[in-house]
Amino acid sequence: MTYICDRDVAVPVVYVNAPDTSLAVIYVEGGQYLLYSEPAASGARYGWPSDGSSYVWWTKGDDATLYWKDGSAGSETVILSGCKPG
C-alpha cells in the first residue's frame, strides 16, 4: 500500500505478517528499509532492532508517521506526518 503524507510525499509500504514476527518494508528518501515490529502503547510500531539510529514507522488506525531515531541522543524526530493510505 502507499501512504500519502504531508507535503504530498508518497511512502510505499509492504507489511509482512508471519507467525513469529511482523515486518514493514518502506521505500523513503530513495532507499528501501526493512523494519521489525516493536512494542507500542497503541498502534503498530516498526523500527530497526538496535540501539543505533534508524527510521521508525508508526501507524495508529489509518494514520502513520515516519520518525528518525537518533540512537546516540535517544531522541526521535518526525520526518513525515499526516500519512494516510492513498
N, CA, C and O atoms as a DFTB+ gen file, in Angstrom:
344 C
 N C O
     1  1       0.834      -1.167       0.000
     2  2       0.000       0.000       0.000
     3  2       0.881       1.233       0.000
     4  3       2.044       1.180       0.399
     5  1       0.322       2.333      -0.447
     6  2       1.065       3.586      -0.477
     7  2       0.363       4.603       0.412
     8  3      -0.851       4.788       0.325
     9  1       1.135       5.251       1.259
    10  2       0.627       6.320       2.104
    11  2       1.006       7.650       1.471
    12  3       2.092       7.789       0.908
    13  1       0.109       8.627       1.566
    14  2       0.400       9.987       1.133
    15  2       0.506      10.832       2.397
    16  3      -0.429      10.915       3.192
    17  1       1.670      11.455       2.560
    18  2       1.966      12.208       3.773
    19  2       1.896      13.704       3.491
    20  3       1.699      14.129       2.353
    21  1       2.062      14.500       4.560
    22  2       2.133      15.949       4.393
    23  2       3.174      16.269       3.317
    24  3       4.117      15.509       3.099
    25  1       2.986      17.385       2.668
    26  2       3.847      17.831       1.556
    27  2       3.684      16.910       0.343
    28  3       4.512      16.951      -0.568
    29  1       2.620      16.070       0.310
    30  2       2.323      15.157      -0.798
    31  2       3.435      14.158      -1.082
    32  3       3.663      13.789      -2.234
    33  1       4.126      13.723      -0.041
    34  2       5.173      12.717      -0.178
    35  2       4.533      11.333      -0.114
    36  3       3.804      11.028       0.830
    37  1       4.802      10.497      -1.113
    38  2       4.287       9.125      -1.151
    39  2       5.285       8.180      -0.491
    40  3       6.486       8.242      -0.755
    41  1       4.769       7.301       0.375
    42  2       5.601       6.303       1.040
    43  2       4.990       4.924       0.790
    44  3       4.022       4.546       1.451
    45  1       5.556       4.160      -0.172
    46  2       5.090       2.784      -0.369
    47  2       5.527       1.903       0.801
    48  3       6.667       1.982       1.261
    49  1       4.604       1.066       1.275
    50  2       4.875       0.179       2.408
    51  2       4.315      -1.200       2.105
    52  3       3.194      -1.331       1.613
    53  1       5.102      -2.228       2.402
    54  2       4.633      -3.613       2.315
    55  2       4.713      -4.183       3.723
    56  3       5.764      -4.148       4.363
    57  1       3.585      -4.711       4.196
    58  2       3.540      -5.342       5.518
    59  2       3.621      -6.848       5.346
    60  3       2.956      -7.425       4.486
    61  1       4.442      -7.475       6.174
    62  2       4.597      -8.931       6.158
    63  2       4.275      -9.423       7.564
    64  3       4.973      -9.092       8.523
    65  1       3.217     -10.210       7.679
    66  2       2.821     -10.758       8.979
    67  2       3.028     -12.262       8.966
    68  3       2.323     -12.992       8.270
    69  1       3.998     -12.714       9.740
    70  2       4.309     -14.136       9.855
    71  2       3.973     -14.576      11.273
    72  3       3.788     -13.731      12.149
    73  1       3.893     -15.879      11.515
    74  2       3.551     -16.347      12.860
    75  2       4.504     -15.856      13.957
    76  3       4.078     -15.638      15.091
    77  1       5.783     -15.682      13.628
    78  2       6.755     -15.322      14.665
    79  2       7.196     -13.859      14.647
    80  3       7.895     -13.425      15.563
    81  1       6.804     -13.082      13.622
    82  2       7.209     -11.672      13.557
    83  2       6.345     -10.916      12.561
    84  3       5.697     -11.510      11.700
    85  1       6.349      -9.607      12.695
    86  2       5.701      -8.724      11.720
    87  2       6.743      -7.732      11.235
    88  3       7.564      -7.247      12.013
    89  1       6.703      -7.437       9.945
    90  2       7.684      -6.561       9.324
    91  2       6.980      -5.493       8.493
    92  3       5.840      -5.669       8.063
    93  1       7.674      -4.399       8.280
    94  2       7.235      -3.386       7.325
    95  2       8.447      -3.059       6.457
    96  3       9.541      -2.816       6.967
    97  1       8.243      -3.057       5.165
    98  2       9.285      -2.641       4.226
    99  2       8.821      -1.308       3.662
   100  3       7.787      -1.236       2.998
   101  1       9.582      -0.255       3.924
   102  2       9.202       1.073       3.454
   103  2      10.199       1.545       2.403
   104  3      11.374       1.180       2.423
   105  1       9.698       2.365       1.489
   106  2      10.560       3.000       0.496
   107  2      10.459       4.494       0.731
   108  3       9.407       5.094       0.511
   109  1      11.551       5.093       1.178
   110  2      11.546       6.512       1.521
   111  2      12.920       7.106       1.266
   112  3      13.941       6.439       1.434
   113  1      12.931       8.363       0.859
   114  2      14.168       9.104       0.623
   115  2      15.142       8.330      -0.264
   116  3      16.349       8.332      -0.023
   117  1      14.610       7.673      -1.287
   118  2      15.444       6.980      -2.260
   119  2      15.978       5.629      -1.837
   120  3      16.818       5.061      -2.534
   121  1      15.513       5.090      -0.707
   122  2      16.001       3.793      -0.250
   123  2      14.882       2.916       0.268
   124  3      13.804       3.391       0.623
   125  1      15.163       1.636       0.302
   126  2      14.219       0.642       0.819
   127  2      14.735       0.151       2.163
   128  3      15.910      -0.191       2.293
   129  1      13.842       0.114       3.179
   130  2      14.266      -0.218       4.535
   131  2      13.354      -1.271       5.137
   132  3      12.130      -1.168       5.047
   133  1      13.944      -2.272       5.745
   134  2      13.225      -3.331       6.431
   135  2      13.158      -2.978       7.914
   136  3      14.186      -2.778       8.560
   137  1      11.937      -2.904       8.447
   138  2      11.734      -2.550       9.842
   139  2      10.951      -3.658      10.537
   140  3      10.038      -4.247       9.957
   141  1      11.313      -3.931      11.771
   142  2      10.701      -5.002      12.554
   143  2       9.689      -4.433      13.542
   144  3       9.836      -3.304      14.010
   145  1       8.670      -5.214      13.855
   146  2       7.668      -4.818      14.835
   147  2       8.331      -4.568      16.183
   148  3       9.195      -5.329      16.617
   149  1       7.910      -3.484      16.838
   150  2       8.422      -3.116      18.156
   151  2       7.244      -2.920      19.103
   152  3       6.126      -2.684      18.645
   153  1       7.466      -3.010      20.405
   154  2       6.384      -2.747      21.351
   155  2       5.878      -1.307      21.208
   156  3       6.665      -0.378      21.026
   157  1       4.564      -1.137      21.293
   158  2       3.956       0.186      21.205
   159  2       2.773       0.261      22.167
   160  3       2.047      -0.717      22.347
   161  1       2.589       1.414      22.774
   162  2       1.460       1.605      23.677
   163  2       0.146       1.535      22.905
   164  3      -0.857       1.039      23.418
   165  1       0.156       2.033      21.674
   166  2      -1.010       1.929      20.804
   167  2      -0.546       1.904      19.360
   168  3       0.506       2.451      19.028
   169  1      -1.327       1.273      18.508
   170  2      -0.968       1.177      17.103
   171  2       0.101       0.130      16.855
   172  3       0.350      -0.741      17.688
   173  1       0.724       0.234      15.695
   174  2       1.797      -0.691      15.310
   175  2       3.049       0.132      15.021
   176  3       3.016       1.083      14.240
   177  1       4.144      -0.243      15.658
   178  2       5.406       0.486      15.523
   179  2       6.446      -0.464      14.934
   180  3       6.557      -1.620      15.341
   181  1       7.202       0.052      13.967
   182  2       8.237      -0.735      13.300
   183  2       9.542       0.054      13.325
   184  3       9.550       1.261      13.083
   185  1      10.637      -0.630      13.618
   186  2      11.942       0.017      13.643
   187  2      13.036      -1.013      13.438
   188  3      12.762      -2.193      13.219
   189  1      14.265      -0.560      13.510
   190  2      15.410      -1.453      13.371
   191  2      15.827      -1.893      14.767
   192  3      16.027      -1.045      15.637
   193  1      15.963      -3.185      15.003
   194  2      16.227      -3.685      16.362
   195  2      17.670      -3.480      16.812
   196  3      18.457      -4.426      16.862
   197  1      18.004      -2.239      17.138
   198  2      19.342      -1.950      17.657
   199  2      19.273      -0.660      18.461
   200  3      18.245       0.018      18.472
   201  1      20.352      -0.326      19.124
   202  2      20.412       0.933      19.858
   203  2      20.908       2.063      18.979
   204  3      21.057       3.192      19.446
   205  1      21.167       1.774      17.706
   206  2      21.682       2.785      16.792
   207  2      20.582       3.639      16.201
   208  3      19.432       3.572      16.633
   209  1      20.935       4.434      15.218
   210  2      19.993       5.311      14.545
   211  2      19.265       4.565      13.437
   212  3      19.846       3.709      12.769
   213  1      17.988       4.894      13.245
   214  2      17.198       4.229      12.214
   215  2      15.871       4.944      12.021
   216  3      15.493       5.812      12.806
   217  1      15.171       4.560      10.956
   218  2      13.807       5.035      10.755
   219  2      12.876       4.286      11.696
   220  3      13.156       3.156      12.097
   221  1      11.759       4.932      12.047
   222  2      10.670       4.311      12.799
   223  2       9.381       4.647      12.062
   224  3       9.105       5.816      11.793
   225  1       8.594       3.633      11.736
   226  2       7.298       3.796      11.075
   227  2       6.236       3.400      12.085
   228  3       6.218       2.261      12.552
   229  1       5.344       4.335      12.430
   230  2       4.351       4.092      13.474
   231  2       2.970       4.366      12.923
   232  3       2.674       5.485      12.502
   233  1       2.125       3.353      12.922
   234  2       0.753       3.503      12.438
   235  2      -0.211       3.421      13.611
   236  3      -0.014       2.650      14.550
   237  1      -1.258       4.233      13.534
   238  2      -2.350       4.215      14.512
   239  2      -3.633       4.389      13.713
   240  3      -3.908       5.470      13.192
   241  1      -4.413       3.324      13.620
   242  2      -5.600       3.376      12.766
   243  2      -5.172       3.560      11.329
   244  3      -4.335       2.810      10.829
   245  1      -5.741       4.559      10.652
   246  2      -5.374       4.837       9.260
   247  2      -4.241       5.848       9.131
   248  3      -3.804       6.146       8.020
   249  1      -3.764       6.377      10.247
   250  2      -2.704       7.392      10.216
   251  2      -1.341       6.755      10.457
   252  3      -1.225       5.751      11.159
   253  1      -0.318       7.351       9.868
   254  2       1.053       6.879      10.072
   255  2       1.995       8.077      10.154
   256  3       1.716       9.153       9.625
   257  1       3.119       7.857      10.835
   258  2       4.152       8.879      10.980
   259  2       5.511       8.215      10.809
   260  3       5.741       7.115      11.311
   261  1       6.406       8.887      10.101
   262  2       7.782       8.415       9.942
   263  2       8.682       9.266      10.823
   264  3       8.655      10.495      10.759
   265  1       9.479       8.598      11.645
   266  2      10.417       9.264      12.545
   267  2      11.848       8.871      12.181
   268  3      12.080       7.852      11.531
   269  1      12.798       9.694      12.612
   270  2      14.207       9.324      12.612
   271  2      14.621       9.185      14.066
   272  3      14.550      10.143      14.836
   273  1      15.057       7.981      14.440
   274  2      15.518       7.713      15.803
   275  2      17.018       7.910      15.852
   276  3      17.762       7.233      15.143
   277  1      17.463       8.833      16.684
   278  2      18.885       9.089      16.889
   279  2      19.317       8.254      18.083
   280  3      19.027       8.599      19.229
   281  1      20.004       7.164      17.814
   282  2      20.396       6.232      18.861
   283  2      21.321       6.828      19.894
   284  3      21.208       6.502      21.076
   285  1      22.231       7.691      19.487
   286  2      23.174       8.253      20.447
   287  2      22.515       9.306      21.339
   288  3      22.881       9.436      22.508
   289  1      21.552      10.058      20.807
   290  2      20.881      11.093      21.596
   291  2      19.660      10.552      22.325
   292  3      19.166      11.166      23.271
   293  1      19.173       9.389      21.875
   294  2      17.986       8.818      22.493
   295  2      16.716       9.595      22.174
   296  3      15.787       9.633      22.981
   297  1      16.676      10.217      20.995
   298  2      15.521      11.029      20.627
   299  2      14.938      10.570      19.291
   300  3      15.594       9.872      18.517
   301  1      13.696      10.975      19.039
   302  2      13.033      10.687      17.761
   303  2      12.501      11.990      17.194
   304  3      11.875      12.777      17.904
   305  1      12.753      12.217      15.901
   306  2      12.317      13.419      15.213
   307  2      11.345      13.040      14.103
   308  3      11.612      12.113      13.337
   309  1      10.235      13.737      14.009
   310  2       9.264      13.482      12.948
   311  2       9.844      13.932      11.616
   312  3      10.311      15.062      11.473
   313  1       9.805      13.014      10.631
   314  2      10.233      13.338       9.268
   315  2       9.007      13.591       8.392
   316  3       8.934      14.588       7.673
   317  1       8.046      12.669       8.468
   318  2       6.799      12.796       7.708
   319  2       5.619      12.501       8.627
   320  3       5.621      11.507       9.352
   321  1       4.621      13.365       8.591
   322  2       3.434      13.140       9.420
   323  2       2.188      13.252       8.545
   324  3       2.265      13.580       7.361
   325  1       1.056      12.975       9.151
   326  2      -0.202      13.060       8.411
   327  2      -0.316      12.054       7.296
   328  3      -1.028      12.299       6.323
   329  1       0.367      10.921       7.405
   330  2       0.369       9.911       6.352
   331  2      -0.940       9.114       6.411
   332  3      -1.338       8.619       7.466
   333  1      -1.599       9.003       5.250
   334  2      -2.840       8.256       5.146
   335  2      -2.792       7.391       3.888
   336  3      -2.154       7.757       2.902
   337  1      -3.474       6.236       3.928
   338  2      -3.493       5.393       2.731
   339  2      -3.998       6.187       1.533
   340  3      -4.999       6.898       1.619
   341  1      -3.286       6.053       0.408
   342  2      -3.636       6.828      -0.780
   343  2      -4.393       6.059      -1.801
   344  3      -4.745       6.603      -2.847
